[in-house]
Amino acid sequence: VPCAPKGRTMIVHELPPGSKVKLRFCTRVATGEVSASSCWEETMTCDMPAQWEEGDEYEEDLMGLPRCGCKECGCKAFSLHSDGVSLNMNMSDACCARCGCSVGAHEMYRAPEAKQAKKGP
């Protein structure tokens, strides 16, 4: 869901693509009381990337490094949320379009090394 005015995005699960939603953002103090809230923002949900399946290629982060499973949740593979990418952003702010976790939470993929055949005497 794109969030105005800075063009940031957030992940809202369990809503069909193209749904109209109204969102309001709140901050809470340590006691749990709301200390500030924004105006209601109306926006639309968008498509989520297809679920990653064994054998699919891993997508690359902004540095061109393939990223796989997430250390913070059950997401199996990183998918760059391209709507949230801008030229002047900090690369660590990129998030996964599947789970919403940061790129840093997704492990870098390292291809398994090919086993060398043992040579006889």
For each residue, the residues with C-beta under 8 A, 3 or more apart:
1: 9 10 11 12 21 23 43 44 45 46
2: 7 8 9 43 46 83
3: 6 7 8 9 10 23 25 41 43
4: 7 41 43
5:
6: 3
7: 2 3 4 84 86
8: 2 3 84
9: 1 2 3 81 83 84 95
10: 1 3 23 100
11: 1 81 95 97 99 100
12: 1 15 21 23 45
13:
14:
15: 12 19 21 45
16: 19 45
17: 45 46 47 48
18: 44 45 46
19: 15 16 44 45
20: 42 43 44
21: 1 12 15 42 43 44 45
22: 40 41 42 43
23: 1 3 10 12 40 41 43
24: 37 38 39 40 41
25: 3 37 38
26: 34 36 37 38
27: 34 35 36 37
28: 32 33 34 35
29: 32 33 35
30:
31:
32: 28 29
33: 28 29
34: 26 27 28 37
35: 27 28 29
36: 26 27
37: 24 25 26 27 34
38: 24 25 26 41
39: 24
40: 22 23 24
41: 3 4 22 23 24 38
42: 20 21 22
43: 1 2 3 4 20 21 22 23
44: 1 18 19 20 21
45: 1 12 15 16 17 18 19 21
46: 1 2 17 18 83
47: 17
48: 17 97 98
49: 79 97 98
50:
51: 76 98
52: 56 76 77 79 98
53: 56
54:
55:
56: 52 53 77
57: 66
58: 66 67 68 77 78 109
59: 66 67 77 78 79 80
60: 63 64 65 66 67 80
61: 64 65 66 67 78 80 91 94 103 106
62: 80 85 91 94 103
63: 60 91
64: 60 61
65: 60 61 108 109
66: 57 58 59 60 61 108 109
67: 58 59 60 61 77 78 103 106 107 108 109
68: 58 76 77 78 106 107 108 109
69: 75 76 77 106 107
70: 73 74 75 76 78 96 99 101 105 106 107
71: 105 106 107
72: 99 101 105
73: 70 99 101 105
74: 70 99
75: 69 70 78 96 98 99 101 106
76: 51 52 68 69 70
77: 52 56 58 59 67 68 69 98 106
78: 58 59 61 67 68 70 75 96 98 103 106
79: 49 52 59 96 97 98
80: 59 60 61 62 85 94 96 97 103
81: 9 11 84 85 94 95 96 97
82: 85 97
83: 2 9 46
84: 7 8 9 81 89 93 94 95
85: 62 80 81 82 89 94
86: 7 89
87:
88:
89: 84 85 86 93 94
90: 93
91: 61 62 63 94 103
92: 102 103 104
93: 84 89 90 102
94: 61 62 80 81 84 85 89 91 102 103
95: 9 11 81 84 100 101 102 103
96: 70 75 78 79 80 81 99 100 101 102 103 105 106
97: 11 48 49 79 80 81 82
98: 48 49 51 52 75 77 78 79
99: 11 70 72 73 74 75 96
100: 10 11 95 96
101: 70 72 73 75 95 96 105 106
102: 92 93 94 95 96 105 106
103: 61 62 67 78 80 91 92 94 95 96 106
104: 92
105: 70 71 72 73 96 101 102
106: 61 67 68 69 70 71 75 77 78 96 101 102 103
107: 67 68 69 70 71
108: 65 66 67 68
109: 58 65 66 67 68
110:
111:
112:
113:
114:
115:
116:
117:
118:
119:
120:
121:
